[in-house]
């Protein structure tokens, strides 16, 4: 979920039956997550995502 916004990350997690908690900035992009992508977890588990405001053009997949 790295480089997603909080809203995007919440949508992905909720559609997978997981809860989302956030740390760091109140807005920005996901730079870290508490459970690695692909890890099998129980439905209802909570994933904590850390948000940071990234400099323009630094997020993967974005045009500079």
DOTI-163382 format. One record per atom (N, C-alpha, C): atom name; y, x, z; residue in one letter; residue number from 1. Coordinates in Angstrom, 3 decimals. Atoms other than C-alpha are relative to their C-alpha. Example, Ala and Ser with C-alpha at 12.3 -4.5 7.8 and 13.67 -1.06 7.14 Angstrom:
// DOTI-163382
("N",(-1.190,0.890,0.000),"A",1)
("CA",(-4.500,12.300,7.800),"A",1)
("C",(1.200,0.900,0.000),"A",1)
("N",(-1.190,-0.820,-0.060),"S",2)
("CA",(-1.060,13.670,7.140),"S",2)
("C",(1.090,-0.770,0.730),"S",2)
END
This chain:
// DOTI-163382
("N",(-1.185,0.803,0.000),"X",1)
("CA",(0.000,0.000,0.000),"X",1)
("C",(1.263,0.856,0.000),"X",1)
("N",(-1.161,-0.888,0.005),"X",2)
("CA",(2.238,3.044,-0.004),"X",2)
("C",(0.836,-0.296,-1.231),"X",2)
("N",(-1.072,0.316,0.963),"X",3)
("CA",(5.431,2.354,-2.017),"X",3)
("C",(0.193,-1.496,-0.217),"X",3)
("N",(-0.270,1.432,0.057),"X",4)
("CA",(5.160,-1.433,-1.581),"X",4)
("C",(1.114,-0.332,0.983),"X",4)
("N",(-0.954,0.494,-0.985),"X",5)
("CA",(7.901,-3.378,0.168),"X",5)
("C",(-0.793,-0.686,1.114),"X",5)
("N",(0.667,0.693,-1.099),"X",6)
("CA",(7.097,-5.054,3.493),"X",6)
("C",(-0.550,-1.335,-0.482),"X",6)
("N",(0.437,1.310,0.480),"X",7)
("CA",(6.903,-8.442,1.759),"X",7)
("C",(-1.239,0.124,-0.891),"X",7)
("N",(1.159,-0.206,0.866),"X",8)
("CA",(4.480,-7.114,-0.867),"X",8)
("C",(-1.232,0.368,0.828),"X",8)
("N",(1.116,-0.420,-0.853),"X",9)
("CA",(2.318,-5.417,1.771),"X",9)
("C",(-0.543,-1.174,0.803),"X",9)
("N",(0.437,1.171,-0.753),"X",10)
("CA",(2.236,-8.599,3.874),"X",10)
("C",(-0.830,-0.922,-0.882),"X",10)
("N",(0.735,0.860,0.924),"X",11)
("CA",(1.106,-10.591,0.831),"X",11)
("C",(-1.390,0.530,-0.282),"X",11)
("N",(1.299,-0.617,0.279),"X",12)
("CA",(-1.693,-8.145,0.015),"X",12)
("C",(-0.918,-0.141,1.214),"X",12)
("N",(0.817,0.056,-1.211),"X",13)
("CA",(-2.892,-8.036,3.622),"X",13)
("C",(-0.419,-1.427,0.337),"X",13)
("N",(0.319,1.391,-0.321),"X",14)
("CA",(-2.697,-11.791,4.186),"X",14)
("C",(-1.039,-0.560,-0.968),"X",14)
("N",(0.989,0.497,0.968),"X",15)
("CA",(-4.634,-12.489,0.972),"X",15)
("C",(-1.388,0.586,0.277),"X",15)
("N",(1.277,-0.620,-0.373),"X",16)
("CA",(-7.348,-10.153,2.319),"X",16)
("C",(-0.463,-0.456,1.386),"X",16)
("N",(0.380,0.504,-1.313),"X",17)
("CA",(-7.425,-12.020,5.645),"X",17)
("C",(0.354,0.931,1.139),"X",17)
("N",(-0.410,-0.966,-1.018),"X",18)
("CA",(-5.671,-9.251,7.575),"X",18)
("C",(1.409,-0.302,0.494),"X",18)
("N",(-1.333,0.161,-0.571),"X",19)
("CA",(-2.626,-9.264,9.836),"X",19)
("C",(0.806,1.268,-0.266),"X",19)
("N",(-0.885,-1.132,0.285),"X",20)
("CA",(0.387,-7.012,9.250),"X",20)
("C",(1.008,0.173,1.119),"X",20)
("N",(-1.018,-0.391,-0.967),"X",21)
("CA",(2.536,-5.224,11.823),"X",21)
("C",(0.804,1.091,-0.671),"X",21)
("N",(-0.748,-1.082,0.616),"X",22)
("CA",(5.370,-2.930,10.865),"X",22)
("C",(0.706,0.851,1.032),"X",22)
("N",(-0.688,-0.972,-0.845),"X",23)
("CA",(7.009,0.139,12.357),"X",23)
("C",(1.013,0.727,-0.865),"X",23)
("N",(-0.998,-0.770,0.735),"X",24)
("CA",(9.945,2.299,11.385),"X",24)
("C",(1.215,-0.840,-0.324),"X",24)
("N",(-1.190,0.721,0.446),"X",25)
("CA",(12.888,0.937,9.426),"X",25)
("C",(-0.299,-1.495,-0.143),"X",25)
("N",(0.183,1.442,0.164),"X",26)
("CA",(13.448,-2.823,9.126),"X",26)
("C",(-0.135,-0.399,-1.458),"X",26)
("N",(0.174,0.242,1.426),"X",27)
("CA",(13.422,-2.543,5.343),"X",27)
("C",(-0.373,1.313,-0.654),"X",27)
("N",(0.375,-1.217,0.705),"X",28)
("CA",(12.378,-0.053,2.717),"X",28)
("C",(-1.382,-0.127,-0.602),"X",28)
("N",(1.308,-0.053,0.629),"X",29)
("CA",(9.040,1.000,1.303),"X",29)
("C",(-1.035,0.477,1.019),"X",29)
("N",(1.105,-0.458,-0.847),"X",30)
("CA",(5.666,1.500,2.961),"X",30)
("C",(-0.250,1.474,-0.304),"X",30)
("N",(0.269,-1.426,0.166),"X",31)
("CA",(5.159,5.235,3.518),"X",31)
("C",(-1.280,0.427,0.707),"X",31)
("N",(1.196,-0.312,-0.776),"X",32)
("CA",(2.147,5.080,5.834),"X",32)
("C",(-0.671,-1.302,0.398),"X",32)
("N",(0.717,1.168,-0.504),"X",33)
("CA",(-0.565,2.645,6.883),"X",33)
("C",(-1.053,0.466,0.987),"X",33)
("N",(0.891,-0.405,-1.090),"X",34)
("CA",(-2.814,2.653,9.947),"X",34)
("C",(-1.467,0.045,-0.399),"X",34)
("N",(1.385,0.011,0.470),"X",35)
("CA",(-6.039,1.958,8.051),"X",35)
("C",(0.020,0.424,-1.461),"X",35)
("N",(0.017,-0.523,1.366),"X",36)
("CA",(-6.814,3.912,4.886),"X",36)
("C",(-0.492,-1.050,-0.992),"X",36)
("N",(0.421,0.903,1.070),"X",37)
("CA",(-7.163,1.988,1.625),"X",37)
("C",(-1.496,0.154,-0.229),"X",37)
("N",(1.433,-0.028,0.265),"X",38)
("CA",(-10.774,1.043,0.950),"X",38)
("C",(-0.880,-0.035,1.239),"X",38)
("N",(0.760,0.041,-1.246),"X",39)
("CA",(-11.800,1.104,4.618),"X",39)
("C",(-0.436,-1.434,0.283),"X",39)
("N",(0.496,1.339,-0.316),"X",40)
("CA",(-13.991,-1.869,5.558),"X",40)
("C",(0.376,-0.335,1.444),"X",40)
("N",(-0.418,0.474,-1.325),"X",41)
("CA",(-12.561,-3.844,8.492),"X",41)
("C",(-0.356,-1.471,0.129),"X",41)
("N",(0.276,1.414,-0.240),"X",42)
("CA",(-13.234,-7.215,10.090),"X",42)
("C",(1.196,-0.852,-0.394),"X",42)
("N",(-1.048,0.968,0.324),"X",43)
("CA",(-11.290,-10.221,8.856),"X",43)
("C",(0.822,-0.240,1.267),"X",43)
("N",(-0.872,0.205,-1.146),"X",44)
("CA",(-8.293,-10.739,11.138),"X",44)
("C",(0.504,1.291,0.629),"X",44)
("N",(-0.476,-1.295,-0.515),"X",45)
("CA",(-7.825,-7.004,11.812),"X",45)
("C",(1.474,0.166,-0.332),"X",45)
("N",(-1.416,-0.254,0.216),"X",46)
("CA",(-4.259,-5.773,12.053),"X",46)
("C",(0.201,1.383,-0.592),"X",46)
("N",(-0.378,-1.260,0.632),"X",47)
("CA",(-2.890,-3.079,9.775),"X",47)
("C",(1.477,0.216,0.294),"X",47)
("N",(-1.396,-0.345,-0.246),"X",48)
("CA",(0.318,-1.349,10.846),"X",48)
("C",(0.501,0.833,-1.164),"X",48)
("N",(-0.611,-0.754,1.095),"X",49)
("CA",(2.563,-0.168,8.029),"X",49)
("C",(1.328,0.565,0.493),"X",49)
("N",(-1.254,-0.648,-0.371),"X",50)
("CA",(5.441,2.273,8.489),"X",50)
("C",(0.933,-0.058,-1.197),"X",50)
("N",(-0.992,0.125,1.060),"X",51)
("CA",(8.579,1.617,6.464),"X",51)
("C",(1.067,1.063,0.128),"X",51)
("N",(-1.148,-0.900,0.057),"X",52)
("CA",(11.250,4.073,5.396),"X",52)
("C",(0.826,-0.365,-1.212),"X",52)
("N",(-0.874,0.183,1.152),"X",53)
("CA",(14.228,3.763,3.134),"X",53)
("C",(-0.060,1.290,-0.795),"X",53)
("N",(0.183,-1.176,0.833),"X",54)
("CA",(13.442,6.136,0.291),"X",54)
("C",(1.206,0.209,-0.906),"X",54)
("N",(-1.082,-0.263,0.942),"X",55)
("CA",(16.043,7.862,-1.890),"X",55)
("C",(-0.314,-0.644,-1.350),"X",55)
("N",(0.176,0.626,1.307),"X",56)
("CA",(16.561,6.169,-5.266),"X",56)
("C",(-0.830,0.885,-0.905),"X",56)
("N",(0.824,-0.713,0.961),"X",57)
("CA",(13.914,7.172,-7.798),"X",57)
("C",(-1.132,0.800,0.610),"X",57)
("N",(1.039,-0.823,-0.610),"X",58)
("CA",(11.557,8.747,-5.250),"X",58)
("C",(-1.333,-0.711,0.142),"X",58)
("N",(1.249,0.740,-0.145),"X",59)
("CA",(8.960,5.971,-5.097),"X",59)
("C",(-0.870,0.185,-1.236),"X",59)
("N",(0.926,-0.163,1.110),"X",60)
("CA",(5.858,6.462,-7.203),"X",60)
("C",(0.075,-1.211,-0.922),"X",60)
("N",(0.035,1.075,0.958),"X",61)
("CA",(5.816,4.424,-10.367),"X",61)
("C",(1.358,-0.574,-0.358),"X",61)
("N",(-1.332,0.490,0.339),"X",62)
("CA",(9.558,3.840,-10.451),"X",62)
("C",(0.667,0.968,-0.950),"X",62)
("N",(-0.772,-0.853,0.925),"X",63)
("CA",(11.763,5.103,-13.226),"X",63)
("C",(1.135,0.647,0.766),"X",63)
("N",(-1.079,-0.707,-0.700),"X",64)
("CA",(14.237,7.711,-12.059),"X",64)
("C",(1.338,-0.351,-0.595),"X",64)
END
